[in-house]
Amino acid sequence: MTFRVDDFIAGWIGGASSVVVGHPLDTVKTRLQAGEGYRNMLHCILTIYRKETVAGFFKGMSFPLCSITIYNSAVFGFFSNTRRLISQYRHGDGRDACSMLDLTAASMLTGLVSVGLGAPVDLVKIRLQMQTQTVLAENLHLAGNVPSGSSIPLRSVHAPQQPLYRGPLHCISSILQADGPQGLYRGAGAMVLRDVPGYALYFIPYTILCDLLTPESLSDPHPCSIWLAGGLAGSISWVTATPADVVKSRMQADAQQQRKYRGILHCIVHSYRTEGAQVFFRGATVNAIRGFPMSSTMFLMYELSLQFFRSF
């Protein structure tokens, strides 16, 4: 089997494109899942726009633009090379079409490996996206911002002028100081529950739909087929992953001064008891809408880049 570097480069290009397209709705999704005071998707969008203008939708984008491009490069490079390796091992030729079992194994392994890179990236992105959320007065007291004996009631107060983090590097530094290196992997367990089945429901539908939409006379799928298959695969994957994504977002948004979840199980039980089963589908509509343009852009740029590199 030949190890191919162009899969990693194409994944990097696709990742950068998808971040620019999907970050505004990703911010809305995070606020809906881990924030407070939003009635629905439209109310969340209007609230962000009124309070923070258009710039609010791109809060925290600089870090994922740098990091998620590397993350997607690793994901697509690892998936493509692993799929060829499995095909080579089972069938003797890495160029043979993968069976459904091969595709599932490669997808799930990719989901598992992706958490190593993706958990810190998601954690920092979510902490930055949640900067304008309310904090509790008692937490301000614990942080030393409210004098002892203050008569301020124990309720939510806004502190928009004093963001906890000045930027991605300060956020990473603060997490390391408060929780050590393991703090960067808060919510990683929930991310495994999301990404292992999530990547199977990402790459498998894409492969099936691409094959169905590509005539047998063509060796490479048409860009329109790639765009449609990628978009539908993204929507399917994100909607089915929403319950685990809600838990992951809540765990990662649970900052030191506001810590209320002891672990994944406690987060699930607490969320269910306080907000009902519907809380685990919060942001599903945003995920479905956001998943289409992000994934269609990701796969389209990935495949077109590969075709370009391999044309020489």
N, C-alpha and C positions, 0 to 999 in steps of 0.2 A: 504494500500500500504506500502511496506517495502522500506525505504530509503537505498540505497546501496552505500557504500563508495568505493567499488572496481571499480566502473566506474571512479571515480576520479583518483585512483591510476593507472589504465590502461591508462587513458588519459595522465597522466604525463609521463609514459614510451613511449607512442606513440609520444608525443610532442617532447621529447628529441631526439628521433630517426629521426624525420622529419626535425628538425632544422639542424642537421649535414648534412643530405642529400641535403637539399634545399637551404642553405644559399648562396653558391657561385652564383647560378643563381638569387637569390633574390637581391644580390648586383648589378648584371648586370641589372635586371629589374628596380631597383631604379635609377641607373645612367641614363638609357635610358629615363625614365619618367620625371625625375626632373633635370638632368644634361644638359650639353651643349657640342657640338663638336663631338657627336657620330653619325655616318651615319646609322648604323644598329647594330644588335645583335653581329655579328661576329667582326665588327670593335670595338665595345665596349669591348668585351672579350679580343681581342688582345691588345688594348690600356691599359687596366687594367694590363694585364700580363707584358707588356713591361715596364710600369712605376712603377708598385708596386710589381711585381713577383706574385707568387701563394698566398702569404699572403694577397694581396689586395682583393681577393675574399672572405676572411674570416674576413674582417674588420667589427668590431662591432658585432661579433658573440657571445662573452662572455655574453653580456647582454641578447640577446634573448634566449640563451641556458639556462640561469637561469630563465628568466621571461616567455618565451613562453611555457616552460614545465608546469608552474603553470597555464598559460592561457588556454592551451589545456586541462589540467586536469579539469579546471572549465567548459570549453565548453562541453566536452564529458560527464562529470558528470551531469551537468545541463540538457543537452539534454536528456540523458537516463532516468533520474528521472522524468523530465517533461513529457516525452512521456508516461511513466507508470502512472503518475498522471492523465493525460488527459484520458487515456484508462480506468483507474479505475473509473473516474468520469462519463464518457459517457457510458461505457459498464459494469461496476461493477466488472471488473477483469483486473488488470494491466498487467496480463500475456497474454491477448489476443493480436492478431496482430492488429497494428494500422491501421486505415483507412487513405486514402490519406489526408483527412482534418486534422486528428489528427497529422499526420506527418508534414504537412505544418505549423500548428500552433506551434508545438514544435520547429521546425527548425527556424522559424522567431523570436520567443521569444528568442531563444538562440542567434541569430544574434544581437538582440537589447541589451541583457544583456552583450554580449561579448565586446561591445564597451567600457564599464566602465573600464575593465582591459586592453583591447587591444590598446586603443588610446595612452596612455602614452608609452607603450612598442614600438609601431610602430614609434612614434615620436622620441624617443631616438635612436632607431635602424637606422632610416633614416638619422638623423643628423650626426651620426657617419659614416655611409656609404658615405656621401657626403663630407667628410673632404677634399678631394683633389680637389674639384671643384674650379673653378675660382671665384674670388670676384672682384667687381668693384672698380676702383681706388677711385671713389668718396665715396664709403663706407669705404675704408681704412681711408680716410680723416675724415669722420664722426666718425670713431672709434678712432681717435687721432693718427693714424700711419703715416699720411702724413702731413708735415708741411704746414701751411697756406701760400698761394701764390705759391705753388709748380706748376711747369710747366708740371707735369705728365698728359698726356691726359686722358680723361674720357673713358677708354676702359678696357677690362678685363685684369687682371694681375694675375699671379700665385703666391700663397703664400704657397708652399708645406711644408716649414720648420716651419711654425707657425700655426699648427692646432688650431682651435677655442676651441676644447674640448680635455681634456687629457684622458678622459675615461667616462664610463656611469654615475658614480656618479657626476663627474664635470659637465657633460652635464645637468643632472637633476638640480643641484645646479644653474647653469647659467640660465636655463629656469625659475626657480622659482624666481631668483633675478630680471630678466628682465620683466617677465610677470605675476608673481604670480602663484598660483595653477592652475588657468584656462589656463595658458600657456601650461600645459601638455596635454590639450585636444584640442589643435589647430588641425583642420582637423577632429574632431570627428563627425561633421555633415555629411561630405563626407563619413566617415567610416560607419555611419548608412545606408546611401544610398547604400553602397557596401555590407555590411554584412547581412542586413535583407533579401534581396532577394538572396544574395550569399549563405547563409547557407541553404536556402530552395533548391537551386540548387546544394547543396553539399550532404546533407543527403538523399534527395528523390531519385536522380539517383543511389546513392550507395545502398539504400535499394532495389530498383526495380531490379538493375543489379545483386545484390547478390542473390535475390530470383530466378531470371531467370537462374543463373549459378549453383544453388544448387539443386541436384536431391531430389525428395520428400522422398527418402529412408534415407536421411541424416538429422540428427537433427541440426548439425552445419555445416556452409559452409566450403568448402575446402580452405586451405590457398591460393591456386592459384586463386580461385574465389574471395576471399577477396582482394587479391593484384590487380587483374584486375579491379574489380568493384570500388575499392578505387581510383585507378589511373585515370580511366575514369571520375569518379565523380569530382575529383580534377581539371582535365583539363576543364571540362564543366563549373564548378563554376568559375574558375579563368578567363577564356576567356570572359564569359558574364559579369563579374564584372570589367573588365579592364577599361572602361570609368570612373567609379566612383573611381577606384583605382588610375588612373592618377591624378584626381583632389585631392584626399587625399594625394598622394605623394608630389604634388606641394605645397599644403598648409603646409604640415609638414616640407618640406625642406626649406621653406621660413623663413630663420633665421632673427633675429632682425635687423642686420646690412644690410640685403638685402631685407627687407620686401617690396613686391610689390603687394600682393593680399589683398584686404580689406575684403574678405569673399568668400564663395563658389561660389555665382553667379558671382562675379567679376572675380574670377579665371577661371570659365567656359567661360565667354564672352571674357576675355583678351586672353586666350589660343586659342580660336576659331578665333578671329580676326587676331592674329599674326601668327598662324601656320596652320589654317584650321581644318576641321573636323577630318582629319587623326590623329591629335595629340592625340585624345581620345582613339586611338587603339594602341598607342605606347607601346611596351612591351607586346603586346598580344601573340606574338610567344613565347617569353620567359615565359610568364605565362602558356601557354599551355604545353610547354616542362617541365617547373619546377613543374607545378601542378601535373603531373603524378607521378614522384618518391616520391615527398613529401607526397602526399595523400595516395599512395599505401603503403608506409612505415608506415604512421600514422595509417591507419585502420588495417593493418596487425598486427602491434605490439599491438594495442589496443585490437583487437579480441583475439589474442593468449594469451595475458595477462589475459583477462577475463576468457578464457577457463581454464587457469592454476589455477587461484584463485578459480574458482567454481568447480574444480575437487576434492577438499578436502571435 
